Amino acid sequence: MQRDDRVTSVQAPAVRLRPIALPVEHGGWGLLAAPVVLGLWLAPSLAGVWLSLAALGVFLTRQPLKVALGDYRRGKRYPRTIWAERFALGYSAIALLGLSLAISSAAAPFWLPIALAAPFALGQLFFDLRKQSRALAAELCGAVAISALVAAMLLADGWPLPPALLAWLLLAMQAVTAIIYVRTRLRLARSEPARRAPALFWHGMALVVAGGFVALRWAGWPVGFVFALLALRCWIGLLPRSLATPTPLVGAQEVIASLITVAGIALGMPPLP
């Protein structure tokens, strides 16, 4: 009599790597691209390329780090936790490599914008740990922090500190007002409670600040022009007839608005002495 031994194996569910390895907020890619494009436009340098690589590594580290820290807080260790740790370590290595190469090739120190942006980055991490990544304060902290990259890139190429900080401020104003505008528009489109006044107010304030820089000759007229366009876009976009625009199209419009703003800032920056 022949005995038939059968071994039954239980296969663990496959781990979905994309939600672990890549950010779930698609708008974050645009926030990263804006300072990279502006920095390389105004100050094309090898150090700027390496700083962009370092920023990419930091940007990508956030998602797997959120997953791993969330599992740690629950006292759990899943297969996804292991993958999250691997991705976080790999991305961190990319960031450290880029930063090391940037230090070795920079024409001047670039640490001040990074130090000034650190509290905003820590603020975003604080909200991440509380599972409030979509909170307005979290998104605003992230936008201000990542916009500091342009100032670091300019300083690494030997730019003076004032115009480098000016570029950071202008880019941060565009990012902050865009976040407020998009959140308001999407809420209104879903018939959720939302007020138009804050978005219009902050766009108006950004226009006043940009206009003040132009009046003081700290920036050229293209800077004032693009912030006027952004304010006009906000007013038109929040009209009732504009709310039927599909969400993907709204995202595409914001990418275009960001590129136009980058061009306006680049063309409006004062020439170096």
C-alpha positions as CSV (number, residue, x, y, z in Angstrom):
1,M,0.0,0.0,0.0
2,Q,1.5,3.3,-1.1
3,R,1.1,6.2,1.2
4,D,0.5,9.7,-0.3
5,D,1.9,12.4,1.8
6,R,0.5,15.8,1.0
7,V,2.0,19.0,2.3
8,T,-0.3,21.9,2.6
9,S,1.4,25.3,2.5
10,V,-0.2,28.6,3.6
11,Q,0.9,31.4,1.4
12,A,1.1,34.8,3.0
13,P,-0.8,37.6,1.2
14,A,1.4,39.5,-1.2
15,V,2.6,42.9,-0.1
16,R,1.6,45.8,-2.3
17,L,4.8,47.7,-2.7
18,R,3.5,50.8,-4.4
19,P,1.6,52.3,-1.5
20,I,4.7,51.7,0.6
21,A,7.4,52.9,-1.8
22,L,5.7,55.9,-3.4
23,P,3.8,58.9,-2.0
24,V,0.1,58.6,-2.2
25,E,-0.3,62.4,-2.5
26,H,0.3,63.1,-6.2
27,G,0.5,66.9,-5.6
28,G,3.7,66.4,-3.7
29,W,5.6,65.7,-6.9
30,G,4.7,69.1,-8.2
31,L,5.8,70.7,-5.0
32,L,9.2,69.0,-5.3
33,A,9.5,69.8,-9.0
34,A,9.0,73.6,-8.6
35,P,12.1,74.3,-6.5
36,V,14.2,71.9,-8.6
37,V,13.3,73.5,-11.9
38,L,13.6,77.1,-10.5
39,G,16.9,76.3,-8.8
40,L,18.5,74.7,-11.9
41,W,17.1,77.5,-14.0
42,L,18.6,80.3,-12.0
43,A,21.8,78.5,-10.8
44,P,22.6,75.5,-13.0
45,S,25.4,73.7,-11.1
46,L,26.5,70.3,-10.2
47,A,25.9,71.0,-6.5
48,G,22.3,71.9,-7.5
49,V,21.9,68.5,-9.2
50,W,23.1,66.7,-6.1
51,L,20.9,68.7,-3.8
52,S,18.0,67.8,-6.1
53,L,18.9,64.2,-5.7
54,A,19.1,64.6,-1.9
55,A,15.7,66.3,-1.8
56,L,14.3,63.4,-3.9
57,G,15.6,60.9,-1.4
58,V,14.1,62.8,1.6
59,F,10.8,63.2,-0.3
60,L,10.6,59.5,-1.0
61,T,11.6,58.5,2.5
62,R,8.5,60.0,4.0
63,Q,6.0,57.4,2.8
64,P,7.8,54.2,3.9
65,L,8.8,56.0,7.2
66,K,5.1,56.8,7.9
67,V,4.2,53.1,7.3
68,A,7.0,51.8,9.5
69,L,6.4,54.2,12.4
70,G,2.7,53.6,12.3
71,D,3.3,49.9,12.7
72,Y,5.8,50.5,15.5
73,R,3.2,52.6,17.4
74,R,0.7,49.8,17.2
75,G,3.3,47.3,18.4
76,K,3.0,45.3,15.2
77,R,5.4,44.0,12.7
78,Y,3.9,42.9,9.4
79,P,5.6,41.9,6.1
80,R,4.9,45.4,4.9
81,T,6.9,46.8,7.9
82,I,10.0,45.0,6.6
83,W,9.6,46.4,3.2
84,A,8.9,49.9,4.6
85,E,12.2,49.7,6.5
86,R,14.0,48.7,3.4
87,F,12.6,51.5,1.3
88,A,13.2,54.0,4.0
89,L,16.9,53.0,4.4
90,G,17.4,52.9,0.7
91,Y,15.9,56.3,0.1
92,S,17.8,57.7,3.1
93,A,21.0,56.4,1.5
94,I,20.2,58.3,-1.7
95,A,19.6,61.4,0.3
96,L,22.9,61.1,2.2
97,L,24.8,60.4,-1.0
98,G,23.3,63.4,-2.7
99,L,24.0,65.7,0.3
100,S,27.6,64.4,0.5
101,L,28.2,65.1,-3.2
102,A,26.5,68.5,-2.9
103,I,28.8,69.5,0.0
104,S,31.9,68.5,-1.9
105,S,30.9,70.4,-5.1
106,A,29.2,73.5,-3.6
107,A,30.7,76.9,-4.2
108,A,29.5,78.2,-0.8
109,P,27.7,76.9,2.3
110,F,24.0,76.3,1.9
111,W,22.9,75.2,5.4
112,L,20.9,78.2,6.5
113,P,17.7,77.5,4.4
114,I,17.8,73.8,5.5
115,A,18.1,74.8,9.1
116,L,15.2,77.3,8.7
117,A,13.1,74.7,7.0
118,A,13.7,72.0,9.6
119,P,10.9,73.1,12.0
120,F,8.4,72.9,9.1
121,A,9.6,69.5,8.1
122,L,9.4,68.3,11.7
123,G,5.9,69.8,11.9
124,Q,4.8,67.7,8.9
125,L,6.3,64.6,10.5
126,F,4.4,65.3,13.7
127,F,1.1,65.3,11.7
128,D,2.2,62.2,9.9
129,L,2.7,60.3,13.1
130,R,-0.8,61.4,14.2
131,K,-2.3,60.1,10.9
132,Q,-3.2,63.6,9.9
133,S,-1.1,63.9,6.8
134,R,-4.1,65.5,4.9
135,A,-4.6,68.2,7.5
136,L,-4.2,71.7,6.2
137,A,-1.4,72.5,8.6
138,A,0.5,69.4,7.6
139,E,0.3,70.3,3.9
140,L,1.4,73.9,4.5
141,C,4.4,72.8,6.6
142,G,5.5,70.4,3.9
143,A,5.1,73.1,1.1
144,V,7.2,75.6,3.0
145,A,9.8,73.1,3.9
146,I,10.3,71.7,0.4
147,S,10.4,75.2,-1.2
148,A,13.5,75.9,0.8
149,L,15.4,73.7,-1.7
150,V,15.6,76.5,-4.2
151,A,17.4,78.8,-1.6
152,A,19.9,76.0,-0.8
153,M,20.6,75.5,-4.5
154,L,21.2,79.2,-5.1
155,L,23.5,79.5,-2.1
156,A,25.4,76.4,-3.2
157,D,26.1,78.2,-6.5
158,G,27.4,81.2,-4.7
159,W,24.4,83.5,-4.7
160,P,24.0,86.1,-1.9
161,L,21.6,85.2,0.9
162,P,18.9,87.9,0.3
163,P,17.9,86.9,-3.3
164,A,18.1,83.2,-2.3
165,L,15.6,83.8,0.6
166,L,13.5,85.9,-1.7
167,A,13.2,83.0,-4.2
168,W,12.2,80.7,-1.3
169,L,9.6,83.1,-0.1
170,L,8.0,83.6,-3.5
171,L,7.9,79.9,-4.2
172,A,6.5,79.2,-0.8
173,M,3.7,81.8,-1.3
174,Q,2.7,80.1,-4.5
175,A,2.6,76.7,-2.9
176,V,0.7,77.7,0.2
177,T,-1.9,79.7,-1.7
178,A,-2.3,76.8,-4.2
179,I,-3.0,74.3,-1.4
180,I,-5.6,76.5,0.2
181,Y,-7.2,77.2,-3.2
182,V,-7.3,73.5,-4.3
183,R,-8.7,72.3,-1.0
184,T,-11.4,75.0,-1.1
185,R,-12.3,74.2,-4.7
186,L,-12.6,70.5,-4.2
187,R,-14.7,70.9,-1.1
188,L,-17.1,73.2,-2.8
189,A,-17.3,70.8,-5.8
190,R,-18.3,68.0,-3.4
191,S,-20.9,70.3,-1.8
192,E,-18.9,70.1,1.5
193,P,-18.8,73.1,3.9
194,A,-16.1,75.6,2.7
195,R,-15.7,79.3,2.5
196,R,-14.2,81.1,-0.5
197,A,-13.0,84.1,1.5
198,P,-9.8,82.6,3.0
199,A,-8.5,81.5,-0.4
200,L,-9.3,84.9,-2.0
201,F,-7.8,86.7,1.0
202,W,-4.5,84.8,1.0
203,H,-4.1,85.2,-2.8
204,G,-4.7,88.9,-2.3
205,M,-2.1,89.0,0.4
206,A,0.4,87.2,-1.8
207,L,-0.3,89.6,-4.6
208,V,0.3,92.6,-2.2
209,V,3.6,91.1,-1.0
210,A,4.8,90.4,-4.5
211,G,3.8,93.8,-5.6
212,G,5.7,95.3,-2.8
213,F,8.8,93.5,-3.8
214,V,8.4,94.8,-7.3
215,A,7.8,98.4,-6.1
216,L,11.0,98.1,-4.0
217,R,12.8,96.8,-7.0
218,W,13.7,93.6,-5.2
219,A,12.0,91.7,-8.0
220,G,11.0,92.5,-11.6
221,W,7.5,93.0,-13.0
222,P,7.1,89.3,-14.1
223,V,6.8,88.4,-10.4
224,G,3.9,90.7,-9.8
225,F,2.4,89.6,-13.1
226,V,2.3,85.9,-12.2
227,F,0.9,86.5,-8.8
228,A,-1.8,88.6,-10.3
229,L,-2.6,85.7,-12.6
230,L,-2.7,83.3,-9.6
231,A,-5.2,85.6,-7.9
232,L,-7.3,85.8,-11.1
233,R,-7.2,82.0,-11.4
234,C,-8.4,81.6,-7.8
235,W,-11.3,84.0,-8.3
236,I,-12.4,82.3,-11.6
237,G,-11.8,78.8,-10.2
238,L,-14.1,79.3,-7.2
239,L,-17.0,80.6,-9.3
240,P,-20.0,78.2,-9.2
241,R,-19.8,77.4,-12.9
242,S,-16.1,76.4,-12.6
243,L,-16.7,73.7,-9.9
244,A,-17.9,71.1,-12.4
245,T,-14.3,70.8,-13.7
246,P,-13.1,67.2,-13.2
247,T,-10.5,66.8,-10.5
248,P,-7.7,65.5,-12.8
249,L,-8.1,68.6,-14.9
250,V,-7.9,70.8,-11.9
251,G,-4.6,69.0,-11.0
252,A,-3.3,69.6,-14.6
253,Q,-4.2,73.3,-14.3
254,E,-2.3,73.6,-11.1
255,V,0.8,72.0,-12.7
256,I,0.6,74.6,-15.4
257,A,0.1,77.4,-12.9
258,S,3.1,76.2,-11.0
259,L,5.3,76.2,-14.1
260,I,4.1,79.7,-15.0
261,T,5.0,80.9,-11.5
262,V,8.4,79.3,-11.7
263,A,9.0,81.1,-15.1
264,G,7.8,84.4,-13.6
265,I,10.0,84.2,-10.6
266,A,13.0,83.2,-12.7
267,L,12.5,86.1,-15.1
268,G,11.8,88.5,-12.3
269,M,14.7,87.8,-10.1
270,P,17.1,90.8,-9.9
271,P,20.4,90.3,-11.7
272,L,23.4,89.4,-9.5
273,P,25.9,92.2,-8.9
